[in-house]
Amino acid sequence: MNKYMGFYELKYLDIPTIPWQKFDSSVKLDDEHLWTIRVAVESGNDFNLPRVVGVKSEQAYNKGLEYLRKYGDKGIIIYYPYFIAQKSGVVDISQERTVIEGVKGDLWNLVNNGFKDETVVIRDGLFTFEGNEGFLIKQELDEILYYSNALKGRYRGFISEGKSLLLEWSYAFNSDVDKNTIGQRYLVFYEIRTVG
């Protein structure tokens, strides 16, 4: 399962996820939100695809059109309201263990800059902590593991073949147009893929 299939999969899973919609030229983006526009291709290399994150509606719409011209025949362009990440990370689920990595702020701090605040490895019910133990509090670990375990059951076929399920997550807030947080913090998953 690549990023393209993963976006569709997210729509049908019983986990908290981004409310993405498919972008086309008829889309009306309201001015009350900042927007994220992302590209997913059906096949081939789907890493480091272009995206624009946390921009006003006019810029988001124009980027969406640009991506549509370039990638529209190769996959989909999606959009969803921007959120402000307080903590982010990845979950790697395999048959033998589950690994949760967390970083302060946006996921790009981990994937682009290599920063990592904490790694938690769960194997046979035992927890091993690396880095800043306690960065992820018990309630957060329990919540991430709850959804991870549910997905491990759902994708046991993939996992039993020696593949891993990789999820991207954030504890986030909604945002106003000035990038101020709004409302209560929530957990959101925004990418799922199989690896291996």
Biotite code that builds the C-alpha atoms (Angstrom):
import biotite.structure as struc

atoms = struc.array([
    struc.Atom([0.000, 0.000, 0.000], chain_id="A", res_id=1, res_name="MET", atom_name="CA", element="C"),
    struc.Atom([1.526, 3.297, -1.095], chain_id="A", res_id=2, res_name="ASN", atom_name="CA", element="C"),
    struc.Atom([0.598, 6.872, -0.139], chain_id="A", res_id=3, res_name="LYS", atom_name="CA", element="C"),
    struc.Atom([-2.131, 7.040, -2.813], chain_id="A", res_id=4, res_name="TYR", atom_name="CA", element="C"),
    struc.Atom([-3.868, 3.880, -1.581], chain_id="A", res_id=5, res_name="MET", atom_name="CA", element="C"),
    struc.Atom([-3.210, 4.933, 1.999], chain_id="A", res_id=6, res_name="GLY", atom_name="CA", element="C"),
    struc.Atom([-5.213, 8.139, 1.622], chain_id="A", res_id=7, res_name="PHE", atom_name="CA", element="C"),
    struc.Atom([-8.222, 6.155, 0.435], chain_id="A", res_id=8, res_name="TYR", atom_name="CA", element="C"),
    struc.Atom([-7.687, 3.606, 3.183], chain_id="A", res_id=9, res_name="GLU", atom_name="CA", element="C"),
    struc.Atom([-7.717, 6.340, 5.831], chain_id="A", res_id=10, res_name="LEU", atom_name="CA", element="C"),
    struc.Atom([-11.249, 7.326, 4.788], chain_id="A", res_id=11, res_name="LYS", atom_name="CA", element="C"),
    struc.Atom([-12.578, 3.892, 5.761], chain_id="A", res_id=12, res_name="TYR", atom_name="CA", element="C"),
    struc.Atom([-10.629, 3.161, 8.923], chain_id="A", res_id=13, res_name="LEU", atom_name="CA", element="C"),
    struc.Atom([-12.096, 3.711, 12.352], chain_id="A", res_id=14, res_name="ASP", atom_name="CA", element="C"),
    struc.Atom([-9.274, 5.988, 13.478], chain_id="A", res_id=15, res_name="ILE", atom_name="CA", element="C"),
    struc.Atom([-9.037, 9.772, 13.850], chain_id="A", res_id=16, res_name="PRO", atom_name="CA", element="C"),
    struc.Atom([-7.796, 11.062, 10.525], chain_id="A", res_id=17, res_name="THR", atom_name="CA", element="C"),
    struc.Atom([-7.572, 14.104, 8.291], chain_id="A", res_id=18, res_name="ILE", atom_name="CA", element="C"),
    struc.Atom([-10.822, 15.096, 6.554], chain_id="A", res_id=19, res_name="PRO", atom_name="CA", element="C"),
    struc.Atom([-9.242, 15.121, 3.110], chain_id="A", res_id=20, res_name="TRP", atom_name="CA", element="C"),
    struc.Atom([-11.097, 15.777, -0.115], chain_id="A", res_id=21, res_name="GLN", atom_name="CA", element="C"),
    struc.Atom([-10.031, 15.374, -3.715], chain_id="A", res_id=22, res_name="LYS", atom_name="CA", element="C"),
    struc.Atom([-8.982, 18.657, -5.310], chain_id="A", res_id=23, res_name="PHE", atom_name="CA", element="C"),
    struc.Atom([-10.216, 19.771, -8.720], chain_id="A", res_id=24, res_name="ASP", atom_name="CA", element="C"),
    struc.Atom([-10.664, 23.137, -10.398], chain_id="A", res_id=25, res_name="SER", atom_name="CA", element="C"),
    struc.Atom([-14.230, 23.515, -9.097], chain_id="A", res_id=26, res_name="SER", atom_name="CA", element="C"),
    struc.Atom([-13.184, 23.379, -5.431], chain_id="A", res_id=27, res_name="VAL", atom_name="CA", element="C"),
    struc.Atom([-14.067, 26.419, -3.323], chain_id="A", res_id=28, res_name="LYS", atom_name="CA", element="C"),
    struc.Atom([-11.639, 26.926, -0.420], chain_id="A", res_id=29, res_name="LEU", atom_name="CA", element="C"),
    struc.Atom([-13.055, 29.232, 2.234], chain_id="A", res_id=30, res_name="ASP", atom_name="CA", element="C"),
    struc.Atom([-11.033, 32.122, 3.614], chain_id="A", res_id=31, res_name="ASP", atom_name="CA", element="C"),
    struc.Atom([-11.742, 31.108, 7.221], chain_id="A", res_id=32, res_name="GLU", atom_name="CA", element="C"),
    struc.Atom([-9.091, 28.362, 7.156], chain_id="A", res_id=33, res_name="HIS", atom_name="CA", element="C"),
    struc.Atom([-5.530, 27.817, 6.153], chain_id="A", res_id=34, res_name="LEU", atom_name="CA", element="C"),
    struc.Atom([-5.128, 24.847, 3.840], chain_id="A", res_id=35, res_name="TRP", atom_name="CA", element="C"),
    struc.Atom([-2.821, 21.958, 3.079], chain_id="A", res_id=36, res_name="THR", atom_name="CA", element="C"),
    struc.Atom([-2.555, 20.615, -0.485], chain_id="A", res_id=37, res_name="ILE", atom_name="CA", element="C"),
    struc.Atom([-0.788, 17.293, -1.123], chain_id="A", res_id=38, res_name="ARG", atom_name="CA", element="C"),
    struc.Atom([-0.001, 15.067, -4.096], chain_id="A", res_id=39, res_name="VAL", atom_name="CA", element="C"),
    struc.Atom([-0.233, 11.262, -4.214], chain_id="A", res_id=40, res_name="ALA", atom_name="CA", element="C"),
    struc.Atom([0.698, 9.227, -7.288], chain_id="A", res_id=41, res_name="VAL", atom_name="CA", element="C"),
    struc.Atom([-0.759, 5.835, -8.193], chain_id="A", res_id=42, res_name="GLU", atom_name="CA", element="C"),
    struc.Atom([2.613, 4.223, -8.868], chain_id="A", res_id=43, res_name="SER", atom_name="CA", element="C"),
    struc.Atom([6.307, 4.948, -8.857], chain_id="A", res_id=44, res_name="GLY", atom_name="CA", element="C"),
    struc.Atom([8.275, 6.941, -6.312], chain_id="A", res_id=45, res_name="ASN", atom_name="CA", element="C"),
    struc.Atom([5.836, 8.576, -3.934], chain_id="A", res_id=46, res_name="ASP", atom_name="CA", element="C"),
    struc.Atom([8.347, 10.097, -1.514], chain_id="A", res_id=47, res_name="PHE", atom_name="CA", element="C"),
    struc.Atom([9.033, 13.845, -1.328], chain_id="A", res_id=48, res_name="ASN", atom_name="CA", element="C"),
    struc.Atom([6.101, 14.741, -3.542], chain_id="A", res_id=49, res_name="LEU", atom_name="CA", element="C"),
    struc.Atom([5.218, 18.434, -3.627], chain_id="A", res_id=50, res_name="PRO", atom_name="CA", element="C"),
    struc.Atom([2.922, 19.902, -1.029], chain_id="A", res_id=51, res_name="ARG", atom_name="CA", element="C"),
    struc.Atom([1.980, 23.246, 0.396], chain_id="A", res_id=52, res_name="VAL", atom_name="CA", element="C"),
    struc.Atom([1.100, 23.450, 4.081], chain_id="A", res_id=53, res_name="VAL", atom_name="CA", element="C"),
    struc.Atom([-0.737, 26.103, 6.081], chain_id="A", res_id=54, res_name="GLY", atom_name="CA", element="C"),
    struc.Atom([-1.444, 28.647, 3.362], chain_id="A", res_id=55, res_name="VAL", atom_name="CA", element="C"),
    struc.Atom([-4.385, 30.925, 2.662], chain_id="A", res_id=56, res_name="LYS", atom_name="CA", element="C"),
    struc.Atom([-7.130, 29.851, 0.310], chain_id="A", res_id=57, res_name="SER", atom_name="CA", element="C"),
    struc.Atom([-5.968, 31.718, -2.819], chain_id="A", res_id=58, res_name="GLU", atom_name="CA", element="C"),
    struc.Atom([-2.410, 30.370, -2.638], chain_id="A", res_id=59, res_name="GLN", atom_name="CA", element="C"),
    struc.Atom([-3.706, 26.880, -1.821], chain_id="A", res_id=60, res_name="ALA", atom_name="CA", element="C"),
    struc.Atom([-6.095, 26.946, -4.777], chain_id="A", res_id=61, res_name="TYR", atom_name="CA", element="C"),
    struc.Atom([-3.362, 28.126, -7.185], chain_id="A", res_id=62, res_name="ASN", atom_name="CA", element="C"),
    struc.Atom([-0.966, 25.432, -5.945], chain_id="A", res_id=63, res_name="LYS", atom_name="CA", element="C"),
    struc.Atom([-3.723, 22.865, -6.289], chain_id="A", res_id=64, res_name="GLY", atom_name="CA", element="C"),
    struc.Atom([-4.196, 23.874, -9.932], chain_id="A", res_id=65, res_name="LEU", atom_name="CA", element="C"),
    struc.Atom([-0.439, 23.704, -10.550], chain_id="A", res_id=66, res_name="GLU", atom_name="CA", element="C"),
    struc.Atom([-0.234, 20.215, -9.017], chain_id="A", res_id=67, res_name="TYR", atom_name="CA", element="C"),
    struc.Atom([-3.335, 19.143, -10.929], chain_id="A", res_id=68, res_name="LEU", atom_name="CA", element="C"),
    struc.Atom([-1.708, 20.116, -14.244], chain_id="A", res_id=69, res_name="ARG", atom_name="CA", element="C"),
    struc.Atom([1.493, 18.272, -13.378], chain_id="A", res_id=70, res_name="LYS", atom_name="CA", element="C"),
    struc.Atom([0.195, 15.207, -11.499], chain_id="A", res_id=71, res_name="TYR", atom_name="CA", element="C"),
    struc.Atom([-3.524, 14.971, -12.239], chain_id="A", res_id=72, res_name="GLY", atom_name="CA", element="C"),
    struc.Atom([-3.106, 12.132, -14.743], chain_id="A", res_id=73, res_name="ASP", atom_name="CA", element="C"),
    struc.Atom([-0.731, 10.245, -12.411], chain_id="A", res_id=74, res_name="LYS", atom_name="CA", element="C"),
    struc.Atom([-2.701, 10.306, -9.168], chain_id="A", res_id=75, res_name="GLY", atom_name="CA", element="C"),
    struc.Atom([-4.692, 12.646, -6.973], chain_id="A", res_id=76, res_name="ILE", atom_name="CA", element="C"),
    struc.Atom([-4.336, 16.036, -5.374], chain_id="A", res_id=77, res_name="ILE", atom_name="CA", element="C"),
    struc.Atom([-5.944, 16.301, -1.943], chain_id="A", res_id=78, res_name="ILE", atom_name="CA", element="C"),
    struc.Atom([-6.733, 19.180, 0.385], chain_id="A", res_id=79, res_name="TYR", atom_name="CA", element="C"),
    struc.Atom([-7.692, 19.551, 4.025], chain_id="A", res_id=80, res_name="TYR", atom_name="CA", element="C"),
    struc.Atom([-7.671, 22.255, 6.709], chain_id="A", res_id=81, res_name="PRO", atom_name="CA", element="C"),
    struc.Atom([-4.262, 22.982, 8.171], chain_id="A", res_id=82, res_name="TYR", atom_name="CA", element="C"),
    struc.Atom([-3.582, 21.930, 11.753], chain_id="A", res_id=83, res_name="PHE", atom_name="CA", element="C"),
    struc.Atom([-0.862, 22.913, 14.208], chain_id="A", res_id=84, res_name="ILE", atom_name="CA", element="C"),
    struc.Atom([1.084, 19.942, 15.529], chain_id="A", res_id=85, res_name="ALA", atom_name="CA", element="C"),
    struc.Atom([2.201, 19.947, 19.155], chain_id="A", res_id=86, res_name="GLN", atom_name="CA", element="C"),
    struc.Atom([3.812, 16.481, 18.988], chain_id="A", res_id=87, res_name="LYS", atom_name="CA", element="C"),
    struc.Atom([4.243, 14.247, 15.957], chain_id="A", res_id=88, res_name="SER", atom_name="CA", element="C"),
    struc.Atom([5.744, 10.966, 14.976], chain_id="A", res_id=89, res_name="GLY", atom_name="CA", element="C"),
    struc.Atom([5.543, 7.620, 13.290], chain_id="A", res_id=90, res_name="VAL", atom_name="CA", element="C"),
    struc.Atom([4.355, 4.193, 14.346], chain_id="A", res_id=91, res_name="VAL", atom_name="CA", element="C"),
    struc.Atom([6.022, 1.153, 12.776], chain_id="A", res_id=92, res_name="ASP", atom_name="CA", element="C"),
    struc.Atom([3.953, -1.996, 13.333], chain_id="A", res_id=93, res_name="ILE", atom_name="CA", element="C"),
    struc.Atom([5.432, -5.403, 12.535], chain_id="A", res_id=94, res_name="SER", atom_name="CA", element="C"),
    struc.Atom([4.733, -8.942, 13.655], chain_id="A", res_id=95, res_name="GLN", atom_name="CA", element="C"),
    struc.Atom([7.431, -8.878, 16.347], chain_id="A", res_id=96, res_name="GLU", atom_name="CA", element="C"),
    struc.Atom([7.083, -5.368, 17.752], chain_id="A", res_id=97, res_name="ARG", atom_name="CA", element="C"),
    struc.Atom([5.593, -1.884, 17.570], chain_id="A", res_id=98, res_name="THR", atom_name="CA", element="C"),
    struc.Atom([7.875, 1.165, 17.509], chain_id="A", res_id=99, res_name="VAL", atom_name="CA", element="C"),
    struc.Atom([6.572, 4.650, 18.289], chain_id="A", res_id=100, res_name="ILE", atom_name="CA", element="C"),
    struc.Atom([8.810, 7.631, 17.563], chain_id="A", res_id=101, res_name="GLU", atom_name="CA", element="C"),
    struc.Atom([7.884, 11.113, 18.725], chain_id="A", res_id=102, res_name="GLY", atom_name="CA", element="C"),
    struc.Atom([9.177, 14.627, 18.177], chain_id="A", res_id=103, res_name="VAL", atom_name="CA", element="C"),
    struc.Atom([8.126, 18.057, 19.355], chain_id="A", res_id=104, res_name="LYS", atom_name="CA", element="C"),
    struc.Atom([6.138, 20.038, 16.801], chain_id="A", res_id=105, res_name="GLY", atom_name="CA", element="C"),
    struc.Atom([5.686, 19.040, 13.173], chain_id="A", res_id=106, res_name="ASP", atom_name="CA", element="C"),
    struc.Atom([6.594, 15.635, 11.757], chain_id="A", res_id=107, res_name="LEU", atom_name="CA", element="C"),
    struc.Atom([9.128, 17.304, 9.447], chain_id="A", res_id=108, res_name="TRP", atom_name="CA", element="C"),
    struc.Atom([11.323, 17.806, 12.509], chain_id="A", res_id=109, res_name="ASN", atom_name="CA", element="C"),
    struc.Atom([11.715, 14.023, 12.517], chain_id="A", res_id=110, res_name="LEU", atom_name="CA", element="C"),
    struc.Atom([11.681, 13.047, 8.843], chain_id="A", res_id=111, res_name="VAL", atom_name="CA", element="C"),
    struc.Atom([13.593, 16.004, 7.363], chain_id="A", res_id=112, res_name="ASN", atom_name="CA", element="C"),
    struc.Atom([15.810, 17.116, 10.238], chain_id="A", res_id=113, res_name="ASN", atom_name="CA", element="C"),
    struc.Atom([16.340, 13.799, 12.005], chain_id="A", res_id=114, res_name="GLY", atom_name="CA", element="C"),
    struc.Atom([15.268, 15.144, 15.406], chain_id="A", res_id=115, res_name="PHE", atom_name="CA", element="C"),
    struc.Atom([13.717, 12.615, 17.749], chain_id="A", res_id=116, res_name="LYS", atom_name="CA", element="C"),
    struc.Atom([12.582, 13.220, 21.319], chain_id="A", res_id=117, res_name="ASP", atom_name="CA", element="C"),
    struc.Atom([11.611, 9.673, 22.226], chain_id="A", res_id=118, res_name="GLU", atom_name="CA", element="C"),
    struc.Atom([11.457, 6.162, 20.814], chain_id="A", res_id=119, res_name="THR", atom_name="CA", element="C"),
    struc.Atom([9.280, 3.535, 22.473], chain_id="A", res_id=120, res_name="VAL", atom_name="CA", element="C"),
    struc.Atom([9.650, -0.121, 21.461], chain_id="A", res_id=121, res_name="VAL", atom_name="CA", element="C"),
    struc.Atom([6.907, -2.530, 22.534], chain_id="A", res_id=122, res_name="ILE", atom_name="CA", element="C"),
    struc.Atom([7.758, -6.219, 22.210], chain_id="A", res_id=123, res_name="ARG", atom_name="CA", element="C"),
    struc.Atom([5.863, -9.030, 23.975], chain_id="A", res_id=124, res_name="ASP", atom_name="CA", element="C"),
    struc.Atom([4.125, -6.465, 26.191], chain_id="A", res_id=125, res_name="GLY", atom_name="CA", element="C"),
    struc.Atom([7.414, -4.980, 27.415], chain_id="A", res_id=126, res_name="LEU", atom_name="CA", element="C"),
    struc.Atom([8.249, -1.316, 26.847], chain_id="A", res_id=127, res_name="PHE", atom_name="CA", element="C"),
    struc.Atom([11.766, -0.040, 26.107], chain_id="A", res_id=128, res_name="THR", atom_name="CA", element="C"),
    struc.Atom([12.334, 3.721, 26.094], chain_id="A", res_id=129, res_name="PHE", atom_name="CA", element="C"),
    struc.Atom([15.092, 5.645, 24.316], chain_id="A", res_id=130, res_name="GLU", atom_name="CA", element="C"),
    struc.Atom([15.671, 9.382, 24.448], chain_id="A", res_id=131, res_name="GLY", atom_name="CA", element="C"),
    struc.Atom([13.544, 11.690, 26.564], chain_id="A", res_id=132, res_name="ASN", atom_name="CA", element="C"),
    struc.Atom([11.466, 9.134, 28.486], chain_id="A", res_id=133, res_name="GLU", atom_name="CA", element="C"),
    struc.Atom([8.129, 10.698, 29.348], chain_id="A", res_id=134, res_name="GLY", atom_name="CA", element="C"),
    struc.Atom([7.997, 12.945, 26.282], chain_id="A", res_id=135, res_name="PHE", atom_name="CA", element="C"),
    struc.Atom([4.991, 10.852, 25.324], chain_id="A", res_id=136, res_name="LEU", atom_name="CA", element="C"),
    struc.Atom([2.867, 10.609, 28.433], chain_id="A", res_id=137, res_name="ILE", atom_name="CA", element="C"),
    struc.Atom([1.025, 7.401, 29.332], chain_id="A", res_id=138, res_name="LYS", atom_name="CA", element="C"),
    struc.Atom([-2.329, 8.651, 28.024], chain_id="A", res_id=139, res_name="GLN", atom_name="CA", element="C"),
    struc.Atom([-0.770, 9.476, 24.628], chain_id="A", res_id=140, res_name="GLU", atom_name="CA", element="C"),
    struc.Atom([1.040, 6.129, 24.402], chain_id="A", res_id=141, res_name="LEU", atom_name="CA", element="C"),
    struc.Atom([-2.141, 4.287, 25.368], chain_id="A", res_id=142, res_name="ASP", atom_name="CA", element="C"),
    struc.Atom([-4.169, 6.128, 22.728], chain_id="A", res_id=143, res_name="GLU", atom_name="CA", element="C"),
    struc.Atom([-1.621, 5.587, 19.937], chain_id="A", res_id=144, res_name="ILE", atom_name="CA", element="C"),
    struc.Atom([-1.276, 1.914, 20.918], chain_id="A", res_id=145, res_name="LEU", atom_name="CA", element="C"),
    struc.Atom([-5.051, 1.442, 20.993], chain_id="A", res_id=146, res_name="TYR", atom_name="CA", element="C"),
    struc.Atom([-5.304, 2.386, 17.311], chain_id="A", res_id=147, res_name="TYR", atom_name="CA", element="C"),
    struc.Atom([-2.052, 0.611, 16.431], chain_id="A", res_id=148, res_name="SER", atom_name="CA", element="C"),
    struc.Atom([-3.294, -2.659, 17.898], chain_id="A", res_id=149, res_name="ASN", atom_name="CA", element="C"),
    struc.Atom([-6.614, -2.332, 16.058], chain_id="A", res_id=150, res_name="ALA", atom_name="CA", element="C"),
    struc.Atom([-4.750, -1.799, 12.773], chain_id="A", res_id=151, res_name="LEU", atom_name="CA", element="C"),
    struc.Atom([-2.380, -4.678, 13.507], chain_id="A", res_id=152, res_name="LYS", atom_name="CA", element="C"),
    struc.Atom([-5.431, -6.939, 13.610], chain_id="A", res_id=153, res_name="GLY", atom_name="CA", element="C"),
    struc.Atom([-6.976, -5.436, 10.486], chain_id="A", res_id=154, res_name="ARG", atom_name="CA", element="C"),
    struc.Atom([-3.756, -5.780, 8.461], chain_id="A", res_id=155, res_name="TYR", atom_name="CA", element="C"),
    struc.Atom([-2.548, -9.071, 9.941], chain_id="A", res_id=156, res_name="ARG", atom_name="CA", element="C"),
    struc.Atom([-2.324, -10.534, 6.420], chain_id="A", res_id=157, res_name="GLY", atom_name="CA", element="C"),
    struc.Atom([0.247, -7.928, 5.312], chain_id="A", res_id=158, res_name="PHE", atom_name="CA", element="C"),
    struc.Atom([2.064, -8.102, 8.628], chain_id="A", res_id=159, res_name="ILE", atom_name="CA", element="C"),
    struc.Atom([2.243, -11.918, 8.646], chain_id="A", res_id=160, res_name="SER", atom_name="CA", element="C"),
    struc.Atom([4.032, -11.680, 5.261], chain_id="A", res_id=161, res_name="GLU", atom_name="CA", element="C"),
    struc.Atom([6.885, -9.853, 6.995], chain_id="A", res_id=162, res_name="GLY", atom_name="CA", element="C"),
    struc.Atom([5.727, -6.364, 6.013], chain_id="A", res_id=163, res_name="LYS", atom_name="CA", element="C"),
    struc.Atom([5.411, -3.405, 8.356], chain_id="A", res_id=164, res_name="SER", atom_name="CA", element="C"),
    struc.Atom([2.565, -0.946, 8.628], chain_id="A", res_id=165, res_name="LEU", atom_name="CA", element="C"),
    struc.Atom([3.783, 2.644, 8.904], chain_id="A", res_id=166, res_name="LEU", atom_name="CA", element="C"),
    struc.Atom([1.566, 5.419, 10.271], chain_id="A", res_id=167, res_name="LEU", atom_name="CA", element="C"),
    struc.Atom([2.185, 9.150, 10.615], chain_id="A", res_id=168, res_name="GLU", atom_name="CA", element="C"),
    struc.Atom([0.447, 10.941, 13.493], chain_id="A", res_id=169, res_name="TRP", atom_name="CA", element="C"),
    struc.Atom([0.246, 14.225, 15.379], chain_id="A", res_id=170, res_name="SER", atom_name="CA", element="C"),
    struc.Atom([-1.321, 15.589, 18.511], chain_id="A", res_id=171, res_name="TYR", atom_name="CA", element="C"),
    struc.Atom([-2.669, 18.770, 16.992], chain_id="A", res_id=172, res_name="ALA", atom_name="CA", element="C"),
    struc.Atom([-4.896, 21.805, 17.256], chain_id="A", res_id=173, res_name="PHE", atom_name="CA", element="C"),
    struc.Atom([-7.087, 23.429, 14.662], chain_id="A", res_id=174, res_name="ASN", atom_name="CA", element="C"),
    struc.Atom([-5.730, 26.745, 13.400], chain_id="A", res_id=175, res_name="SER", atom_name="CA", element="C"),
    struc.Atom([-7.096, 30.151, 12.580], chain_id="A", res_id=176, res_name="ASP", atom_name="CA", element="C"),
    struc.Atom([-5.805, 32.107, 9.574], chain_id="A", res_id=177, res_name="VAL", atom_name="CA", element="C"),
    struc.Atom([-3.054, 33.663, 11.711], chain_id="A", res_id=178, res_name="ASP", atom_name="CA", element="C"),
    struc.Atom([-1.771, 30.235, 12.854], chain_id="A", res_id=179, res_name="LYS", atom_name="CA", element="C"),
    struc.Atom([-3.184, 30.559, 16.344], chain_id="A", res_id=180, res_name="ASN", atom_name="CA", element="C"),
    struc.Atom([-4.464, 27.371, 17.939], chain_id="A", res_id=181, res_name="THR", atom_name="CA", element="C"),
    struc.Atom([-8.219, 26.887, 18.279], chain_id="A", res_id=182, res_name="ILE", atom_name="CA", element="C"),
    struc.Atom([-10.110, 24.454, 20.490], chain_id="A", res_id=183, res_name="GLY", atom_name="CA", element="C"),
    struc.Atom([-8.999, 21.240, 22.087], chain_id="A", res_id=184, res_name="GLN", atom_name="CA", element="C"),
    struc.Atom([-5.984, 19.158, 21.164], chain_id="A", res_id=185, res_name="ARG", atom_name="CA", element="C"),
    struc.Atom([-6.670, 15.898, 19.311], chain_id="A", res_id=186, res_name="TYR", atom_name="CA", element="C"),
    struc.Atom([-4.848, 12.914, 17.826], chain_id="A", res_id=187, res_name="LEU", atom_name="CA", element="C"),
    struc.Atom([-4.849, 12.669, 14.039], chain_id="A", res_id=188, res_name="VAL", atom_name="CA", element="C"),
    struc.Atom([-3.351, 10.117, 11.644], chain_id="A", res_id=189, res_name="PHE", atom_name="CA", element="C"),
    struc.Atom([-2.550, 11.422, 8.167], chain_id="A", res_id=190, res_name="TYR", atom_name="CA", element="C"),
    struc.Atom([-0.603, 8.746, 6.359], chain_id="A", res_id=191, res_name="GLU", atom_name="CA", element="C"),
    struc.Atom([-0.638, 4.953, 6.292], chain_id="A", res_id=192, res_name="ILE", atom_name="CA", element="C"),
    struc.Atom([1.450, 2.664, 4.112], chain_id="A", res_id=193, res_name="ARG", atom_name="CA", element="C"),
    struc.Atom([2.899, -0.825, 4.083], chain_id="A", res_id=194, res_name="THR", atom_name="CA", element="C"),
    struc.Atom([6.665, -1.294, 3.886], chain_id="A", res_id=195, res_name="VAL", atom_name="CA", element="C"),
    struc.Atom([8.647, -4.364, 2.940], chain_id="A", res_id=196, res_name="GLY", atom_name="CA", element="C"),
])
